[in-house]
Amino acid sequence: MSKRAWPLGLLVLMSASALAVAPLPAPKPLDAPPAQATETASGMSYLVIKAGPDQNRMARGDFIEYRADVWSADGVTRANSKETGAQIGTVRRLISEQPGLARALLTTPVGETRRWWIQPERMLPGYPGMPNLPHVIDLTVLGEKSPVQTPDQLTPPADALRTSSGLAYKILKKGPGGDRPQRASTVVIDYSGWDGQGRLFDSSVTRGERASLPLPQLIAGWQEGLPLMARGDSFRFWIPGHLAYDGEPGSQSPKGMLVFDITLHDFSNETP
C-alpha cells in the first residue's frame, strides 16, 4: 500500500501508463512555444484559445476548478479532460508540487482557455513518472469552488441503509469492487465531517491530502462502516453520538449525530 498522499489537482497530471489516459491529438509545437505566443515574466508562454468574458477576473481562492488536457513533449497525453471532467486544484499544495500549473491557474482569467507551454523545471517536483520534458496544457479556468459541500440531509433519510447499532449510510459512488478492509486494517481515505448544525469540523479534502489511519484507533462508527466499503467506494455515513464522541466527556470533539462523506482509496492489514 502506498503511503504517499497526492493533493487535489496533482492527480490530473499522472503518467499516461499509470492511468491509461485516452490519447488526444497533440497540438504543435510541443517542445517550445510558437513565435506568436505571449511570454510571461516566469518564462512560461501561452496562446489564448478562447477569451474569457472579463480579463480582470482571476480565481483567487485556495480551491480553483478547471479543465485541463495535458501533453508532454514526446507526444504522450498525460491528462484528458473528457475522462477526468472538471478538477478542483488546491492552490497552496500545487505551488509546492507543480508551481507551473499553479501559476497558469492563477494568471488565466475565469472562463478563458489558454494553451500553456511549461518548462520541465517549472513542473518540479512534478507528478509520479513525469518525464524531464516540456509540457503543453490546454487549460480552462472555471472559477473558485469548494471541494466539499454540506449535505442536504443532516439526519438519516428514509432510504438510508441501517445497521443494528444505529449506523446509517448511503452509497454515493461504487468503485470496481473487490476485497474490503477488516477492523484491524489501516485505511487510506478522503473524508469530510459535519456536525448536526452542518458545520464542517474536519476534512482531508480541504487539506489536500489523503489520510492513512488505523481502524482500531477510530470511532466505533468508522470501525463498523469502513469494512462495508471496497476500494473506490464513496459512502455517506450518519453516525449517532454513541458511535462517535458522546462517550468522551469534556473533549472538544463534536457531539450528537455526525455526517461523514468517505472515499476509500486503499487499505492494508500491515501495521503502520
RODRENTOR-588092 format. One record per residue: x, y, z of N, C-alpha, C in turn. Coordinates in pm, whole numbers, padded with zeros to 5 digits, always signed. Layout:
<recs>
XYZXYZXYZ;...
</recs>
This chain:
<recs>
+00084-00119+00000+00000+00000+00000+00087+00124+00000;+00061+00215-00089+00136+00339-00093+00090+00432+00017;+00185+00492+00089+00152+00588+00194+00159+00731+00141;+00197+00751+00013+00208+00886-00041+00070+00943-00061;+00046+01062-00012-00084+01126-00027-00074+01236-00130;-00140+01218-00244-00132+01316-00352-00240+01420-00336;-00206+01549-00348-00304+01655-00329-00404+01661-00442;-00515+01727-00415-00611+01756-00521-00540+01831-00632;-00577+01801-00755-00517+01871-00868-00395+01799-00921;-00315+01740-00832-00197+01668-00879-00237+01543-00955;-00350+01484-00919-00393+01360-00982-00424+01377-01129;-00453+01499-01173-00485+01519-01313-00362+01500-01402;-00244+01512-01343-00122+01500-01422-00044+01375-01384;-00108+01262-01387-00041+01136-01365+00011+01083-01499;+00103+00988-01492+00157+00933-01615+00049+00860-01692;+00059+00866-01823-00043+00802-01907-00049+00653-01884;+00066+00590-01863+00067+00446-01843+00002+00408-01711;+00015+00496-01608-00041+00464-01476-00192+00466-01479;-00250+00561-01552-00395+00576-01550-00459+00540-01684;-00382+00491-01780-00436+00453-01911-00517+00567-01970;-00454+00684-01981-00522+00802-02033-00547+00785-02183;-00670+00808-02226-00701+00801-02368-00627+00912-02442;-00557+00879-02550-00478+00981-02619-00565+01086-02688;-00514+01207-02690-00575+01318-02762-00480+01365-02871;-00531+01417-02983-00440+01473-03086-00355+01583-03023;-00225+01571-03037-00134+01666-02972-00122+01793-03054;-00126+01909-02987-00103+02035-03058+00043+02046-03101;+00067+02135-03196+00204+02159-03240+00234+02308-03233;+00359+02342-03194+00466+02254-03148+00447+02215-03002;+00515+02107-02959+00508+02062-02822+00633+02098-02741;+00746+02106-02809+00871+02123-02735+00904+02268-02704;+00840+02363-02772+00866+02505-02749+00746+02585-02799;+00721+02703-02742+00605+02782-02786+00629+02842-02924;+00521+02868-03000+00537+02932-03131+00570+03080-03113;+00611+03142-03221+00655+03282-03215+00543+03375-03169;+00418+03344-03198+00308+03434-03164+00261+03418-03019;+00318+03324-02946+00279+03305-02807+00327+03422-02720;+00254+03447-02614+00290+03552-02518+00376+03492-02408;+00496+03549-02389+00585+03501-02284+00560+03581-02156;+00550+03511-02043+00527+03576-01915+00660+03600-01844;+00654+03674-01734+00775+03704-01658+00840+03578-01603;+00762+03472-01585+00816+03346-01533+00891+03267-01638;+00880+03308-01766+00939+03232-01875+00842+03136-01941;+00725+03114-01878+00620+03033-01938+00551+03115-02047;+00492+03045-02146+00427+03113-02257+00289+03055-02280;+00202+03136-02344+00066+03090-02369+00009+03153-02494;-00092+03084-02549-00179+03137-02652-00322+03133-02600;-00400+03235-02629-00542+03235-02591-00619+03157-02697;-00681+03048-02654-00763+02965-02743-00907+03018-02747;-00957+03056-02631-01091+03114-02620-01087+03218-02510;-01112+03343-02544-01102+03451-02446-01214+03443-02344;-01183+03480-02220-01282+03487-02115-01362+03616-02122;-01475+03622-02052-01561+03740-02060-01504+03863-01989;-01412+03842-01893-01357+03954-01816-01210+03927-01791;-01124+04000-01858-00980+03977-01847-00925+04015-01709;-01002+04085-01630-00956+04126-01497-01003+04033-01386;-01084+03935-01421-01136+03844-01318-01051+03718-01311;-00978+03704-01202-00895+03587-01178-00951+03510-01059;-00930+03380-01058-00968+03299-00943-00864+03319-00834;-00909+03353-00714-00816+03386-00607-00836+03302-00482;-00928+03208-00483-00949+03124-00366-00843+03016-00357;-00846+02941-00247-00750+02833-00231-00785+02713-00318;-00910+02706-00364-00952+02595-00449-01004+02651-00580;-00945+02605-00691-00982+02653-00823-01029+02535-00907;-01146+02552-00969-01200+02449-01057-01154+02476-01200;-01111+02372-01268-01056+02390-01402-01066+02260-01482;-01048+02273-01613-01034+02159-01702-00896+02166-01767;-00835+02051-01789-00701+02052-01846-00678+01929-01934;-00630+01954-02056-00574+01849-02141-00424+01872-02142;-00347+01765-02121-00203+01780-02098-00126+01683-02184;-00017+01735-02245+00075+01652-02322+00217+01682-02276;+00301+01581-02276+00445+01605-02264+00502+01615-02405;+00626+01666-02415+00683+01698-02546+00710+01574-02631;+00702+01456-02573+00716+01333-02652+00584+01293-02717;+00479+01375-02701+00351+01349-02766+00255+01265-02685;+00295+01223-02563+00209+01140-02480+00104+01227-02410;-00022+01184-02417-00129+01253-02344-00119+01218-02197;-00105+01320-02113-00091+01299-01969-00221+01323-01894;-00313+01395-01953-00445+01414-01893-00545+01445-02004;-00665+01392-01989-00771+01407-02088-00895+01454-02014;-00935+01579-02035-01047+01635-01958-01180+01568-01991;-01190+01501-02107-01313+01428-02136-01329+01311-02040;-01217+01258-01991-01222+01148-01895-01234+01199-01751;-01153+01299-01719-01148+01344-01579-01259+01441-01544;-01313+01512-01644-01407+01619-01614-01336+01735-01547;-01413+01820-01483-01354+01934-01413-01279+01886-01290;-01166+01950-01262-01084+01920-01146-01088+02038-01050;-01063+02011-00924-01050+02118-00825-00908+02113-00771;-00833+02219-00796-00693+02225-00755-00676+02296-00623;-00595+02239-00535-00559+02303-00409-00437+02389-00435;-00456+02518-00443-00352+02608-00493-00226+02602-00407;-00241+02605-00274-00123+02606-00188-00037+02483-00207;-00100+02367-00226-00024+02246-00249+00037+02245-00389;-00037+02292-00488+00016+02296-00624+00137+02388-00635;+00138+02496-00557+00253+02586-00561+00381+02512-00523;+00369+02421-00427+00487+02345-00386+00510+02220-00470;+00404+02163-00527+00418+02037-00602+00436+02060-00752;+00361+02153-00809+00368+02181-00953+00351+02332-00972;+00454+02409-00944+00440+02556-00946+00399+02611-01082;+00440+02546-01191+00400+02595-01323+00250+02588-01345;+00189+02478-01304+00044+02465-01316-00025+02565-01225;+00026+02584-01104-00033+02681-01012-00030+02821-01071;+00084+02859-01130+00095+02993-01189-00001+03009-01306;-00015+02904-01387-00107+02911-01500-00251+02929-01451;-00288+02858-01345-00423+02870-01289-00449+03011-01238;-00350+03069-01172-00369+03200-01109-00363+03316-01207;-00312+03293-01327-00298+03403-01423-00386+03388-01546;-00465+03280-01553-00562+03264-01661-00697+03318-01614;-00757+03413-01684-00886+03468-01640-00995+03360-01634;-01089+03380-01543-01200+03286-01529-01280+03283-01660;-01307+03163-01708-01381+03145-01832-01295+03141-01955;-01165+03161-01940-01075+03164-02056-01004+03030-02072;-00978+02993-02198-00898+02876-02229-00766+02922-02289;-00656+02879-02226-00523+02912-02276-00443+02784-02298;-00358+02789-02398-00261+02680-02419-00128+02727-02362;-00083+02656-02260+00040+02692-02190+00154+02599-02228;+00271+02658-02249+00396+02582-02265+00476+02601-02136;+00504+02490-02068+00568+02497-01937+00696+02414-01939;+00806+02476-01902+00935+02407-01898+00933+02301-01787;+01009+02193-01803+01005+02085-01703+01045+02131-01564;+01140+02226-01553+01180+02271-01420+01068+02346-01349;+00973+02401-01427+00859+02470-01367+00754+02371-01316;+00767+02244-01355+00673+02142-01311+00721+02068-01186;+00848+02084-01151+00906+02006-01043+00852+02049-00906;+00841+01952-00811+00883+01812-00821+00795+01724-00908;+00680+01772-00949+00605+01704-01053+00520+01588-01006;+00468+01515-01104+00379+01402-01078+00458+01272-01093;+00407+01160-01042+00479+01034-01049+00511+00994-01193;+00637+00963-01220+00679+00920-01351+00690+01031-01454;+00689+01156-01411+00694+01268-01505+00827+01270-01580;+00824+01274-01714+00949+01284-01789+01007+01425-01780;+01137+01434-01795+01204+01564-01791+01189+01632-01926;+01066+01671-01957+01032+01727-02087+00938+01846-02067;+00937+01940-02162+00835+02045-02157+00695+01984-02164;+00598+02056-02108+00458+02014-02112+00373+02123-02175;+00270+02081-02246+00171+02173-02301+00038+02141-02234;-00027+02246-02183-00153+02230-02111-00259+02320-02173;-00365+02262-02225-00483+02338-02264-00569+02353-02140;-00571+02473-02083-00627+02498-01951-00745+02594-01959;-00857+02553-01901-00974+02639-01886-01001+02657-01738;-00996+02781-01691-01027+02811-01551-01176+02837-01538;-01242+02758-01455-01387+02768-01438-01426+02857-01321;-01338+02876-01225-01368+02964-01113-01329+02901-00981;-01369+02965-00873-01342+02917-00738-01454+02822-00695;-01416+02714-00630-01518+02618-00586-01463+02536-00472;-01542+02525-00367-01503+02441-00255-01514+02294-00295;-01418+02211-00254-01426+02069-00288-01525+01991-00203;-01579+02053-00099-01677+01984-00015-01803+02069-00004;-01916+02004-00009-02045+02070+00002-02122+02011+00121;-02183+02096+00201-02260+02049+00315-02375+01960+00269;-02391+01843+00327-02502+01754+00285-02638+01821+00305;-02730+01788+00216-02866+01841+00227-02937+01786+00350;-02904+01663+00387-02973+01596+00497-02874+01564+00607;-02892+01624+00723-02802+01606+00836-02851+01496+00930;-02968+01440+00901-03018+01321+00970-03046+01215+00864;-03044+01088+00902-03058+00983+00801-03190+00990+00726;-03189+00990+00594-03314+00990+00517-03380+00853+00522;-03503+00849+00478-03580+00724+00486-03518+00612+00404;-03449+00646+00296-03393+00542+00209-03251+00503+00247;-03200+00554+00359-03066+00516+00402-03067+00371+00452;-02957+00302+00431-02939+00168+00486-02898+00182+00632;-02941+00087+00715-02917+00097+00859-02866-00036+00913;-02782-00024+01016-02735-00143+01086-02800-00149+01224;-02785-00261+01290-02849-00279+01420-02794-00184+01525;-02674-00131+01505-02613-00042+01604-02668+00101+01597;-02735+00134+01485-02784+00269+01464-02709+00345+01357;-02604+00284+01302-02531+00345+01191-02620+00346+01066;-02622+00459+00995-02697+00470+00870-02601+00515+00760;-02628+00471+00636-02537+00508+00528-02607+00499+00393;-02549+00572+00298-02590+00564+00158-02464+00551+00073;-02478+00481-00038-02367+00466-00133-02373+00582-00231;-02271+00666-00230-02265+00780-00320-02205+00741-00455;-02106+00651-00452-02039+00609-00574-01976+00473-00551;-01999+00382-00645-01941+00249-00635-01810+00242-00711;-01712+00179-00649-01586+00151-00716-01593+00020-00791;-01478-00036-00830-01478-00161-00906-01509-00284-00824;-01522-00270-00691-01549-00386-00607-01421-00451-00559;-01433-00572-00508-01317-00643-00458-01318-00656-00307;-01200-00679-00252-01187-00702-00108-01228-00579-00028;-01258-00603+00096-01297-00496+00187-01203-00496+00308;-01183-00382+00370-01094-00379+00487-01154-00455+00605;-01066-00498+00693-01108-00560+00818-01098-00456+00929;-01148-00493+01046-01147-00396+01155-01006-00366+01204;-00909-00450+01169-00771-00425+01209-00691-00357+01099;-00754-00322+00987-00682-00267+00872-00640-00122+00896;-00541-00081+00818-00509+00061+00803-00568+00106+00671;-00645+00214+00673-00717+00258+00554-00659+00389+00503;-00664+00406+00371-00625+00532+00307-00752+00592+00248;-00792+00707+00299-00923+00762+00267-00916+00912+00245;-01019+00964+00179-01056+01104+00185-01186+01112+00264;-01198+01213+00348-01319+01224+00429-01349+01369+00461;-01476+01397+00487-01521+01526+00539-01630+01497+00640;-01628+01573+00751-01725+01550+00857-01797+01678+00898;-01929+01667+00919-02014+01779+00959-02085+01744+01089;-02108+01845+01173-02187+01822+01294-02336+01840+01264;-02418+01832+01367-02562+01837+01348-02615+01969+01297;-02533+02075+01306-02572+02207+01253-02517+02232+01113;-02454+02130+01057-02400+02144+00922-02265+02212+00916;-02196+02225+01029-02063+02286+01032-01958+02182+00997;-01874+02213+00901-01763+02125+00865-01657+02135+00975;-01630+02023+01043-01534+02028+01153-01401+01960+01120;-01397+01882+01012-01271+01819+00974-01283+01768+00832;-01174+01777+00755-01177+01731+00616-01036+01711+00565;-01007+01589+00519-00880+01565+00450-00883+01631+00312;-01003+01649+00257-01016+01704+00122-00970+01850+00119;-01013+01929+00219-00972+02069+00220-00823+02084+00252;-00767+01985+00319-00621+01987+00342-00544+01944+00219;-00613+01881+00123-00547+01838+00001-00459+01716+00020;-00491+01632+00119-00405+01517+00146-00489+01402+00198;-00473+01286+00139-00543+01168+00189-00492+01131+00327;-00578+01067+00405-00542+01026+00540-00518+00877+00544;-00410+00836+00609-00380+00695+00632-00401+00670+00781;-00503+00588+00815-00548+00577+00954-00568+00431+00993;-00527+00393+01114-00554+00256+01163-00696+00248+01217;-00776+00158+01162-00916+00148+01203-00935+00122+01352;-00853+00040+01418-00877+00014+01560-00869+00139+01648;-00808+00246+01599-00795+00367+01678-00903+00471+01646;-00999+00434+01562-01100+00530+01518-01232+00505+01591;-01326+00598+01572-01455+00587+01641-01529+00461+01595;-01619+00415+01678-01690+00289+01652-01766+00294+01520;-01823+00410+01486-01897+00421+01361-01811+00396+01240;-01686+00442+01244-01594+00415+01134-01548+00270+01134;-01527+00215+01252-01484+00074+01260-01590-00018+01201;-01716+00020+01216-01824-00060+01158-01848-00025+01012;-01835+00102+00975-01871+00145+00841-01768+00117+00735;-01640+00138+00765-01537+00119+00662-01531-00024+00608;-01550-00127+00691-01550-00264+00636-01666-00293+00541;-01763-00202+00530-01870-00219+00432-01828-00173+00292;-01712-00105+00283-01670-00042+00159-01560-00124+00090;-01553-00111-00042-01443-00165-00121-01364-00046-00180;-01248-00074-00233-01166+00033-00292-01244+00108-00399;-01237+00239-00392-01306+00322-00490-01447+00361-00451;-01501+00301-00344-01636+00335-00299-01637+00470-00228;-01746+00543-00244-01772+00663-00166-01905+00645-00096;-01905+00657+00037-02026+00640+00119-02050+00769+00198;-02177+00792+00230-02214+00892+00329-02267+00819+00451;-02207+00850+00567-02247+00786+00692-02312+00887+00784;-02422+00845+00848-02482+00920+00958-02450+00840+01084;-02368+00898+01170-02315+00825+01284-02373+00886+01412;-02456+00812+01485-02513+00866+01609-02404+00886+01714;-02434+00973+01808-02333+01013+01906-02270+00898+01982;-02349+00793+02013-02293+00683+02092-02191+00603+02012;-02189+00618+01878-02087+00553+01795-01977+00651+01756;-01985+00773+01810-01887+00877+01776-01818+00927+01902;-01850+01050+01945-01773+01112+02052-01851+01140+02179;-01977+01096+02187-02056+01127+02306-01997+01063+02432;-01921+00956+02416-01861+00890+02532-01731+00951+02577;-01697+01067+02524-01573+01135+02562-01608+01266+02631;-01649+01261+02756-01691+01383+02825-01576+01483+02836;-01608+01609+02811-01508+01714+02825-01419+01733+02704;-01426+01643+02605-01341+01659+02488-01398+01768+02397;-01313+01818+02308-01355+01922+02214-01420+01863+02089;-01432+01731+02082-01491+01667+01966-01640+01698+01959;-01698+01706+01840-01841+01737+01827-01926+01623+01882;-02039+01660+01938-02128+01561+01999-02254+01545+01913;-02328+01439+01942-02452+01413+01871-02428+01348+01735;-02533+01351+01653-02526+01291+01519-02424+01364+01433;-02338+01286+01366-02238+01341+01275-02259+01281+01137;-02221+01356+01035-02231+01309+00896-02089+01307+00838;-02052+01195+00778-01922+01183+00715-01938+01136+00571;-01871+01203+00478-01853+01151+00342-01713+01092+00336;-01704+00965+00298-01576+00894+00298-01557+00824+00165;-01438+00839+00107-01396+00763-00011-01279+00674+00030;-01294+00546+00007-01188+00450+00040-01098+00431-00081;-00972+00473-00069-00877+00460-00179-00796+00331-00170;-00760+00292-00049-00676+00174-00034-00683+00128+00111;-00632+00009+00137-00621-00039+00275-00516-00149+00280;-00468-00174+00400-00367-00276+00422-00386-00334+00560;-00350-00461+00576-00354-00524+00706-00219-00516+00775;-00123-00448+00712+00008-00431+00772+00002-00329+00883;+00083-00346+00984+00092-00247+01092+00162-00123+01041;+00099-00004+01055+00162+00116+01000+00288+00152+01077;
</recs>
